[in-house]
């Protein structure tokens, strides 16, 4: 996979410790696990003399619930688009001083255009953009449709998984049916529910945690998930048998952004970190680590690894939006699918 691994010399470590002792304070980030390379944080700390603490969450829901419950001390969070929208409405974020983030100019205007919830980047700065798709272990399957239809195939019963994520699974079904992943039409959602119930007969489980290990080991032959997770787990030899694709009907899109939280004690350092992340060489290092296409235009020329998919392959993906009160429609149908309620 060629993931970036850098070994700091004893001299570099001494310099880092000295910088922290003479430095400009702290920065506390609340983000997704394994999402920013340790090397990137170390270089930032060494350059600015800022001690960085990185706390993790496993879902937007977990992050949001913890912050709404009163968790304090965090400076930066990394919500996806729908939760960024919610946090803006809930007035949980500080306004970003864009004069302190000149490298924002490096972000692809096509990405910013999709940020309907924050069109002027007053509250959020995009970090990464991606999608979900399907991975097939070709050691066990030689012929298959590059389509969501694969989950209908009875001969694969018990050898497939889908994400345990309401919007992702509904998004897959709605795209397959030709509808928007953000529809609030009751008839379209009922049709999607019936399709998912049909898929449910064939899948072994809904799973967010072990789909990558499962497809690599051969325990499962088809999984719905994040391609970067699979490529991160697999060896070069194992990847020869993995075919990851975005179904031709399309899929969901996500945009994860940095936001500065109200109550931040290190606002200046938060701006410094965001601008640092947007440097082309740093953004390229991150995309090489994650094997994702970079939303940072000049960084694309500096990348050394081939991403799991390209922006061109994401052409038929659709951003998951905050649906407000209409999300209850999805919740009701999802509970019926998952628990028969």
N, C-alpha and C positions, 0 to 999 in steps of 0.2 A: 504493500500500500504506500510505502514511502512516506509515512507520517513524519513530520518534522520532530526530531529529537536533538536537542542541543545540550551539551555538557558545559556547564560553567566551570572555569578554572578556579583554583583557590583564590587567586588574585581578584577575580570578579566577585566572588562571594564576600571577600573582605571589603571591597568597594561598596557592595550592596549594603552590608551592615553599617558601614560608615555613613552612607547616604541616608539610611533610615534614622540613624542617631541624630543627624544634622537636618533632617528633612522637614517637610511642610505638613506633617500630620498624617491623617488616616483617610481611608476610603473604604466603605463597606458596601459590597455589591450583593444583591439577591438575584441569582440567576439560575438557568438550567445547568444541570451537571454536565461536565465534560464539554462545555460549549465555548470556553475561551482557553486556549493553550496556556499551560503554566508558564511557558517561556515568555509569552506576551506580557503577562502580569509581572514577571520578574524584570523584564527590560523596562517596563514603565516605572516600577519601583526604583530601579537603579537610576534611571534618568532624572526622576523628579524627587526622589527621597520621600516617597509616600508609601506608608505601610497599607497594603490592600488585604482586606478580609473578604473571602468569597463564600457566601452561604448559598445552599442550593434548594430548589424545589423540583417536584416531578410533574407538576401540571399547573396551568394557569389558575385553575380553581383553588389549588392549595395556596399559591402565592397570594391571590386576591383575598381569600378568607383570612389568612394570617394578618395581612395588613389592615383589613377592615376591623379585625378583632382588637387592633390597637398596638401591634408590634411596632416598636420604635428603634431607631438607630441606623436603619438602612438609608443609603444615599441614592443608589441606582437599582432599578429593577429592569427586567427584560421581557415584558408581556408581548403576546401575539396581538395581531390587529384588533380582534374583537374585544379583548380585554383592555387594550390601550384605549379604545373608544369608551368603554365603561368607566375606566379610571379618570378619563378627562371629564366625563359627565358627573362623576362623583366628586370632582374637585380634589383629587388625591395627589395631583402633580404640580410641580413648580414650572413656571414658564422658563423656557431655555433661552439664554442670552446667546443668540446666534453669532454675535461678534466674537465670542470666545470659541466658536466652532467653525473656523474658516474652511476646514477640510470637508464640510458638508457639501461643498461644490463638487466633490468627487463622486457623489452618488448619482446613479443613473436617473435622469428625469422621468423615465418610464416607471420606475419604482415609486418615486414620490407622487406621481400622478395617480397611482392606485390608493394612496393614503387619504381616502375621502374624509376620514374622521379627523384628520389633522393636516389639511392641505398646505399649510404654511410652515409645518414643522415647529409649531410653537411649543409643543409638549413632548415630541418624540422624534428620535433620530434613528433611521433604519440601520439594523445590524446585519441580518441575514434574511434571505428570501428562499422559500423552497416549496416542496409539494410532497404528497404521498403517492405511492404506486404499489405495484405488485412485483414480488420476487418469486421466481420459479427455480427449483433445483433440477437442472437438466439431466442429472444422473438418473432421475426417476421418471421424468416426463420428457418425451421427445417432440410431441406435437400438441399444441394448445393455442387457443385464441388469445391475442394480445388485447384483452378486453375484460371488463368486469364480469362478462358472461362465464368466465372460468369458474366462478363460484357456484354455478348451476350444474356443473358436471358431476353426476352421481358416482362415476368411477373414481373420483378423488375424495369421496366422503371420508371424513376423519383425518385427512392429511392436509387440511388447510386451516388457517387462522385469519381473523380480521381484528383490526384494532379495537380495543375497548374504549372507544371514543365516539360519542353520540354524533357530533357534527361531521367527523370524518366518514363514518359508516353511512349516515344519511347522505352525505355529499357524494359518495360513490354511487349509491342507488339513484339519486336524483340525476346525476350526470348520465348514467346508463339509460335512464328514461327520457333524457333530453330536456330536463328541467334545470332551473337555477339551484345552486347549492344553498341559496338564501331564500327560497320560496317560502311563503306563508299561506299558500293555497291549501286548504284542508284536503281537497280531493287528491292533489299531487302528493301530499305527504302520506296520505293513506295508501296510495299506490306504492310509494317507496317503502312503507312499512311492510306491506305484503311481500314485496320483493325481498326485503331483508330477512323476513321469516323463512322464505324459500331458501335463501343462502344459509341461514342458521342450521337447517337440517343437514347441511354438508360440512360445515366447519366444525373443528374440534372444540374451539373456544374463541372468545373475544380476549385479546391479549395485547397489552402494551409493553410488557417487560421482557419477555423471552423469545419474541418472534425471530430476532436476528440469530440467536443461538440455535433455535429450532430449525430454521431453514438451512443453516450451515451444516448441522449434524445429520440432517436427513430425517429427523423426527417428523418434520412437516415438509411437504413438497411445494406448497404454495402459501405465501403469507402476504398480507396487506400491511404495509408499514413504511417506515422512513428508510430510504435507500442508504443514506449516510450511516445509519446505525449498523446496517448489515456489512457495509464495506469496512467500517471501523473494526468490527469483530473478526472478519475473515482474513485468512492468510492469502497471499497471492495465488497459491495452488488451489485453495478452496474457491476463490472467486471465479476460477475457470468454469465452474459448474453453476454459477449463479447468473441468471438473466433477470435484471431489474428493468422494468418498463413502466411508463405512464400510459394507462389504457387509452386507446384512440378516442374514446368518448370524452375524455378529459378527467380532471380530478380537482381537488381543492388546492388552494394556495394559502400559504402563511407568510406573514411579514413579522419578524420579531424586532423590536426596537428598544433602544435605551430610553428610559424616562427617569427624571429626577424627582424623587419623592418629597412631598411636603414633610417638613420635620427634619430634612437632611441637615447634618451638622458640618458637612464638607462640600458645599455647593461649588466652590471654585475648583476643588479637586475632581469633582464629578465632571465638570466641563472639560478639564484637562484630559481626563481619561477618554471621554467620548471623542475628542479631537484626535487624540493619539491613535485610537482604534481606526479612525478614518484615514490615517496615512496610507498611501498605496502599498508600501512594503509590508506594513503590519496587516492590512486587510488581505493581502495576498497570502501571507503566512497563515492567517486564520482559515481562509478558504481551502488552502492546501491541506490543512489539518482536518477540516470537516468534510472535505471532498464535495463541496457545494459551489455552485456558480457565485461569483462575487457581484454584489450590487454596486461595488466601487469600480468605476470605469477604468481608471488608470491601473488599478490593481490587476485587472485581467491580463495585462501584458506581462506581469511579473510572476504569475502563477506557474508552478512547476509540475503540478499534478493535474490529471484529467478529472473533472468533476463527475459525479455519478450521473448527472443529467445537465443539460444546458438550458439557458433561458429560452432558446428557440423551441426546445422540446416541451417547455412549460406554456406554450402559446394557448393551449386549450384548457388551462387551469383557471379557477375562479376563486377570488379572495373570500374567505369566511368572514362574514360581517356580524356585528352585534345586532341582534334582532329585537332587543328590548323585551317588552311583555310577551311578544309573539313566541319567544323561546319556550314558553310553557307548552305550546303545541308539540314541539319536539320532545320535551321532557316526558310528557304524558305517553306519547307513542313509544319512546325509548324504553320506558318502564314496562310497557306491555310486551315489547320484544325481549327484553332481558329477563324479566321476572314474571311475565304472564299476568301482570296486574291490570 
